[in-house]
Amino acid sequence: MNRSEQLSRLADTGEIWDVIVIGGGASGLGAAVDAATRGYRTVLLEQADFAEGTSSKSTKLIHGGVRYLRSGELGLVRESLRERGRLLHNAPDLVEPLAFVVPAYRWYERLFYGAGLTIYDLLAGKRGIASTGYLSASEVAGKIPNLRQTGLYGGTLYWDGQFDDARLAIAMAATAVANGAVVVNHLKVDALVRENGRLNGVVARDMLDGTEYRLKGRVVINATGVFTDFVRKMDDPGVSEVVRPSQGIHLVLDRRFLGGDTAVMIPNTEDGRVLFAIPWKNRMILGTTDTEPVPIELHPKPLAEEVDYLIRHAGLYFSEAPTHDDIKATFAGLRPLVSPSKAKAGSTAQLSRSHSLLVSDSGLVTITGGKWTTYRQMAEDTVDLAAKTGNLPVAPCLTGDLPLLNKEPLRRGALLDPELPYTMEDVEQAVVGEMAMTLDDVLSRRTRSRFLDEAASCRCAKEVALRMASLLGRDDRWVEDQVSGFPARSPLD
Ligand SMILES: Cc1cc2nc3c(=O)[nH]c(=O)nc-3n(C[C@H](O)[C@H](O)[C@H](O)COP(=O)(O)OP(=O)(O)OC[C@H]3O[C@@H](n4cnc5c(N)ncnc54)[C@H](O)[C@@H]3O)c2cc1C
């Protein structure tokens, strides 16, 4: 993928696209892959980088959602488990099985969670990963050496999927392009264009050089996550808002705080939340919180009380408790939760409790809510509706078994930093083949350096920026701007 090549395909102002997708997170990229593989002429515009919004800040689980069992949402769990199975099959390099232990500190918990997780297995059916099983206290200790042993009765072992969210997003962008779509990052939609009351295009601005693009299309899909209502208001300033953002944060810690390769799931903390401690690359991630109301922004900051909450809970469950000084990085993301009553108030078609679809009077198709795991189903529903709205020729969805293209990271040569599992060849691939345009694109989403170790990322920032500048034809001033802007956008600020 090359950004200049992609942009050059937008130069023809007479071209009429079948589908214009606004937003390059899980929802938008999923829709672009789906639409392109159906044969629709598709373009996707992302104001920042692919997955720079919520989609790079998830817990990195492809999961059925054990928590929905508790609320009896079996249909939602079944849908998620089906999509989990598909992703394990369609993106085997990017999604892998992960074993979880639910520790039991009360005598009845092992039975209770064991029964629930057996239902989880049954709902997965032939797409199940491996069977749920009971563990003794010493077996739990063997798998998670740093878990608090006092009062431990044992645990339940179950399986889910784990992935690298931003890398999956790049694989989806590459798959969309391979199927004829145009996808462009750092291109922001500023306005929607209508004729005779129907939407028929967008005005977009290149955030890197200011160039304006006017694109015409038969249908416009709004897949902008927590920014959904901003785009809906471009269409109809009087429309009532449907998205209620809720913030979740994660702490990134040394792997020794977990020990081993097994994740821990605490289904019911003292205030009823679910807490995950998960091995991820060379680290452990601990999350998540659920805080609202919060302002809508692309780079939300972790709140001090959220960090304190996670550190305090780590202290409850781990023998060697991490302190604030042990935090290698943090990341905060905003869940685009949909307020159901408000969604109903518009002209809506609510297809599933996991995600919501809306169509405005002028034909803007909005997809919001849902989760990474179900992005493919969400995309199928979205494109079905978009095709109807835009009077596109009927074409079946082909993504059920579609492999997602992934270029294995290279990892040859010296590491960028002893704390980071990446080399300069990863940087080069990101720039040359994956449309990385800024230092943050490379260090946050093509490599996950910044999510793994903030200080190490700052240490190698200059060297990476210099190499990028030589590949992109940028000057010293650009290098200076990128490096000086880098700590300012730090999630630890
Ligand atoms: C803390 C947390 C943990 C989570 N963990 C998991 C998990 O483990 N597993 C799971 O399945 N799901 C998880 N989720 C849910 C999942 O991450 C989200 O549902 C998903 O990433 C949302 O994707 P999206 O594309 O709708 O939104 P986003 O990823 O936010 O994408 C929207 C994009 O639209 C762009 N945009 C906005 N306005 C414009 C404009 N005018 N022009 C062009 N582009 C624009 C934005 O820049 C952004 O990139 C988690 C969510 C959170 C918050």
The ligand as a MOL file (V3000), in Angstrom:
LIG
                    3D

  0  0  0     0  0            999 V3000
M  V30 BEGIN CTAB
M  V30 COUNTS 53 58 0 0 0
M  V30 BEGIN ATOM
M  V30 1 C -11.0670 0.0280 26.5180 0
M  V30 2 C -11.6860 -0.7780 25.4330 0
M  V30 3 C -11.3930 -2.1280 25.3190 0
M  V30 4 C -11.9710 -2.8860 24.3020 0
M  V30 5 N -11.6170 -4.1850 24.1810 0
M  V30 6 C -12.1490 -4.9440 23.1980 0
M  V30 7 C -11.7350 -6.2900 23.0370 0
M  V30 8 O -10.8530 -6.7780 23.7310 0
M  V30 9 N -12.3220 -6.9990 22.0640 0
M  V30 10 C -13.2890 -6.4880 21.2520 0
M  V30 11 O -13.8150 -7.2160 20.4150 0
M  V30 12 N -13.6650 -5.2010 21.3380 0
M  V30 13 C -13.1090 -4.4150 22.2970 0
M  V30 14 N -13.4520 -3.0990 22.4150 0
M  V30 15 C -14.3880 -2.5220 21.4520 0
M  V30 16 C -13.6970 -2.1460 20.1390 0
M  V30 17 O -12.3960 -1.6640 20.3760 0
M  V30 18 C -14.5190 -1.0690 19.4420 0
M  V30 19 O -15.8480 -1.4930 19.3250 0
M  V30 20 C -14.0040 -0.7760 18.0340 0
M  V30 21 O -12.6200 -0.5710 18.0340 0
M  V30 22 C -14.7070 0.4560 17.4850 0
M  V30 23 O -14.2740 0.6540 16.1720 0
M  V30 24 P -14.8580 1.8360 15.2970 0
M  V30 25 O -14.2970 1.6770 13.9390 0
M  V30 26 O -16.3430 1.8530 15.4040 0
M  V30 27 O -14.3410 3.1660 16.0010 0
M  V30 28 P -12.8740 3.8100 15.9290 0
M  V30 29 O -11.8120 2.7980 16.0460 0
M  V30 30 O -12.8380 4.9240 16.9070 0
M  V30 31 O -12.7850 4.3750 14.4570 0
M  V30 32 C -13.4630 5.5370 14.0380 0
M  V30 33 C -12.5180 6.2940 13.1410 0
M  V30 34 O -13.2120 7.3570 12.4960 0
M  V30 35 C -12.2790 8.3910 12.2650 0
M  V30 36 N -12.9950 9.6310 11.9830 0
M  V30 37 C -13.7720 10.3500 12.8270 0
M  V30 38 N -14.2500 11.4470 12.2090 0
M  V30 39 C -13.7730 11.4290 10.9310 0
M  V30 40 C -13.9070 12.2890 9.8140 0
M  V30 41 N -14.6290 13.4170 9.8660 0
M  V30 42 N -13.2660 11.9670 8.6560 0
M  V30 43 C -12.5340 10.8230 8.5680 0
M  V30 44 N -12.3610 9.9820 9.6250 0
M  V30 45 C -12.9840 10.2640 10.7890 0
M  V30 46 C -11.4870 8.4240 13.5630 0
M  V30 47 O -10.2400 9.0700 13.4200 0
M  V30 48 C -11.3620 6.9410 13.9090 0
M  V30 49 O -10.1430 6.3810 13.4660 0
M  V30 50 C -12.8800 -2.3000 23.4010 0
M  V30 51 C -13.1720 -0.9350 23.5140 0
M  V30 52 C -12.5640 -0.1730 24.5050 0
M  V30 53 C -12.8470 1.2770 24.6070 0
M  V30 END ATOM
M  V30 BEGIN BOND
M  V30 1 1 1 2
M  V30 2 1 2 3
M  V30 3 2 2 52
M  V30 4 2 3 4
M  V30 5 1 4 5
M  V30 6 1 4 50
M  V30 7 2 5 6
M  V30 8 1 6 7
M  V30 9 1 6 13
M  V30 10 2 7 8
M  V30 11 1 7 9
M  V30 12 1 9 10
M  V30 13 2 10 11
M  V30 14 1 10 12
M  V30 15 2 12 13
M  V30 16 1 13 14
M  V30 17 1 14 15
M  V30 18 1 14 50
M  V30 19 1 15 16
M  V30 20 1 16 17
M  V30 21 1 16 18
M  V30 22 1 18 19
M  V30 23 1 18 20
M  V30 24 1 20 21
M  V30 25 1 20 22
M  V30 26 1 22 23
M  V30 27 1 23 24
M  V30 28 2 24 25
M  V30 29 1 24 26
M  V30 30 1 24 27
M  V30 31 1 27 28
M  V30 32 2 28 29
M  V30 33 1 28 30
M  V30 34 1 28 31
M  V30 35 1 31 32
M  V30 36 1 32 33
M  V30 37 1 33 34
M  V30 38 1 33 48
M  V30 39 1 34 35
M  V30 40 1 35 36
M  V30 41 1 35 46
M  V30 42 1 36 37
M  V30 43 1 36 45
M  V30 44 2 37 38
M  V30 45 1 38 39
M  V30 46 1 39 40
M  V30 47 2 39 45
M  V30 48 1 40 41
M  V30 49 2 40 42
M  V30 50 1 42 43
M  V30 51 2 43 44
M  V30 52 1 44 45
M  V30 53 1 46 47
M  V30 54 1 46 48
M  V30 55 1 48 49
M  V30 56 2 50 51
M  V30 57 1 51 52
M  V30 58 1 52 53
M  V30 END BOND
M  V30 END CTAB
M  END
